[in-house]
Amino acid sequence: MAALLGRSPQCAFDVSVAYDDGQPVVIANAPLLDDGRPMPTRYWLVDVDLRRRVSQLEGDGGVRSAEAAVDPEALAATHDRYAAERDALVPPDHRGPRPAGGVGGTARGVKCLHAHLAYRLAGGDDPVGNWVLARLGDISVSSAVEGAATASAPGEAASVADADGC
């Protein structure tokens, strides 16, 4: 995973979506980093080609276009579902800072198309993720397998820094 992220991971994760050959596409991060800091981004796009393609879409104004194209109420509901799923994983005895926001750590609007696509590919109901899929066109989503891997050992996880540039 460190090779895909470009650095050592900093929290536990599962591979949520992988191609048939086992290559990870999306990881699901723990809500807290190994040092206890909050990790707001539950789903992380790790496939190098998809990250590059989504970065191009963002560079072409995709964040603003996606936000304008989707229903604000549907987007708000997506952020709420995402946050609830992530926050349910915070240990009940945790007393430090907690993750905040919805998809990509934002409470409203669109911050990162990578995070929305990752959530959508992992099975989330995400209108922005659907918008991204429609723009990328030739993603063979059917070749991805949900729940394809097991939890990693501590220290083999996603980093707090954004590997996808968001």
C-alpha positions as CSV (number, residue, x, y, z in Angstrom):
1,M,0.0,0.0,0.0
2,A,2.9,2.4,0.7
3,A,3.9,2.2,-3.0
4,L,0.3,3.1,-4.1
5,L,0.2,6.0,-1.6
6,G,3.7,7.2,-2.1
7,R,4.4,7.1,1.7
8,S,3.9,4.8,4.7
9,P,0.3,4.4,5.8
10,Q,-0.7,5.9,9.2
11,C,-3.9,4.0,10.2
12,A,-5.6,0.6,9.8
13,F,-7.5,0.1,6.6
14,D,-9.4,-2.6,4.6
15,V,-9.3,-2.9,0.8
16,S,-13.0,-2.2,0.0
17,V,-12.8,-2.5,-3.8
18,A,-10.2,-4.4,-5.8
19,Y,-10.0,-5.5,-9.4
20,D,-10.3,-9.2,-10.2
21,D,-6.6,-9.6,-10.1
22,G,-6.5,-8.3,-6.5
23,Q,-5.1,-4.9,-7.3
24,P,-6.7,-2.4,-4.8
25,V,-8.9,0.3,-6.1
26,V,-10.4,1.8,-2.9
27,I,-9.4,1.4,0.7
28,A,-11.6,2.1,3.8
29,N,-9.7,3.9,6.5
30,A,-10.1,3.7,10.2
31,P,-11.6,6.9,11.6
32,L,-8.5,7.5,13.7
33,L,-4.8,7.5,12.7
34,D,-2.4,5.4,14.7
35,D,-1.5,8.5,16.8
36,G,-5.2,9.2,17.6
37,R,-5.7,12.1,15.3
38,P,-9.0,12.0,13.4
39,M,-9.1,10.7,9.8
40,P,-12.2,12.2,8.1
41,T,-11.7,10.4,4.8
42,R,-13.2,6.9,5.2
43,Y,-12.9,5.9,1.5
44,W,-9.7,6.5,-0.4
45,L,-9.1,6.0,-4.1
46,V,-5.7,4.3,-4.5
47,D,-5.8,3.1,-8.1
48,V,-3.1,5.2,-9.8
49,D,-4.8,5.4,-13.2
50,L,-8.2,6.4,-11.7
51,R,-6.5,9.0,-9.5
52,R,-4.8,10.5,-12.5
53,R,-8.0,10.6,-14.5
54,V,-10.0,12.2,-11.7
55,S,-7.2,14.8,-11.1
56,Q,-7.6,15.8,-14.8
57,L,-11.3,16.1,-14.3
58,E,-10.8,18.3,-11.3
59,G,-8.2,20.4,-13.2
60,D,-10.8,21.0,-15.9
61,G,-13.2,22.5,-13.3
62,G,-14.9,19.3,-12.3
63,V,-15.5,20.2,-8.7
64,R,-17.5,23.3,-9.5
65,S,-19.3,21.5,-12.3
66,A,-20.2,18.5,-10.2
67,E,-21.5,20.7,-7.4
68,A,-23.6,22.6,-9.8
69,A,-25.0,19.5,-11.4
70,V,-26.2,17.5,-8.4
71,D,-29.2,18.2,-6.1
72,P,-27.9,20.0,-3.0
73,E,-30.3,18.0,-0.7
74,A,-29.1,14.7,-2.2
75,L,-25.5,15.8,-1.6
76,A,-26.2,16.9,2.0
77,A,-27.8,13.5,2.6
78,T,-24.7,11.8,1.1
79,H,-22.4,13.7,3.5
80,D,-24.6,12.7,6.5
81,R,-24.6,9.0,5.5
82,Y,-20.8,9.0,5.0
83,A,-20.2,10.8,8.4
84,A,-22.6,8.4,10.2
85,E,-20.9,5.3,8.8
86,R,-17.4,6.6,9.7
87,D,-18.3,8.0,13.1
88,A,-19.9,4.7,14.1
89,L,-16.4,3.2,13.9
90,V,-14.9,5.6,16.5
91,P,-14.3,3.6,19.6
92,P,-16.9,4.5,22.3
93,D,-14.1,5.2,24.8
94,H,-12.2,7.6,22.5
95,R,-11.8,11.0,24.3
96,G,-9.7,12.9,21.8
97,P,-10.6,14.8,18.6
98,R,-13.1,13.1,16.4
99,P,-13.4,13.1,12.6
100,A,-15.7,15.8,11.2
101,G,-17.5,16.5,8.0
102,G,-18.8,14.1,5.3
103,V,-17.2,13.0,2.1
104,G,-13.6,14.2,2.0
105,G,-14.0,15.8,5.4
106,T,-16.4,18.5,4.1
107,A,-19.8,19.2,5.6
108,R,-21.4,20.6,2.5
109,G,-20.6,21.1,-1.2
110,V,-17.9,19.2,-3.1
111,K,-14.3,19.3,-2.0
112,C,-12.7,16.2,-3.7
113,L,-14.0,14.2,-6.7
114,H,-11.6,11.4,-5.7
115,A,-13.3,10.9,-2.4
116,H,-16.7,10.9,-3.9
117,L,-15.7,8.4,-6.5
118,A,-14.1,6.2,-3.9
119,Y,-17.3,6.2,-1.8
120,R,-19.5,5.4,-4.8
121,L,-17.2,2.5,-5.9
122,A,-17.3,1.2,-2.3
123,G,-21.1,1.0,-2.6
124,G,-22.1,4.5,-1.3
125,D,-25.1,6.3,-2.7
126,D,-23.3,9.3,-4.0
127,P,-24.6,11.6,-6.7
128,V,-21.2,13.2,-7.2
129,G,-19.6,9.8,-7.5
130,N,-22.2,9.0,-10.2
131,W,-21.4,12.2,-11.9
132,V,-17.7,11.3,-12.0
133,L,-18.4,7.8,-13.3
134,A,-20.5,9.3,-16.1
135,R,-17.6,11.7,-17.1
136,L,-14.9,9.1,-17.0
137,G,-17.0,6.8,-19.1
138,D,-14.8,3.8,-19.6
139,I,-14.3,2.7,-16.0
140,S,-15.0,-1.0,-15.9
141,V,-16.7,-0.9,-12.6
142,S,-18.0,-4.4,-13.1
143,S,-14.3,-5.6,-12.9
144,A,-14.0,-4.3,-9.4
145,V,-14.9,-6.6,-6.6
146,E,-16.3,-5.2,-3.4
147,G,-15.0,-6.5,-0.1
148,A,-12.0,-8.0,-1.8
149,A,-9.4,-7.9,0.9
150,T,-8.8,-8.3,4.6
151,A,-7.8,-5.7,7.2
152,S,-4.2,-4.8,7.2
153,A,-1.8,-4.9,10.1
154,P,-1.3,-1.6,12.0
155,G,1.1,0.6,10.1
156,E,0.0,-0.6,6.7
157,A,-2.7,2.0,6.1
158,A,-3.7,5.2,4.5
159,S,-2.0,8.4,5.4
160,V,-3.6,11.6,6.7
161,A,-2.1,13.5,3.7
162,D,-4.0,13.4,0.5
163,A,-2.4,11.0,-1.9
164,D,-4.9,12.1,-4.6
165,G,-4.1,15.8,-4.3
166,C,-7.4,17.0,-2.8
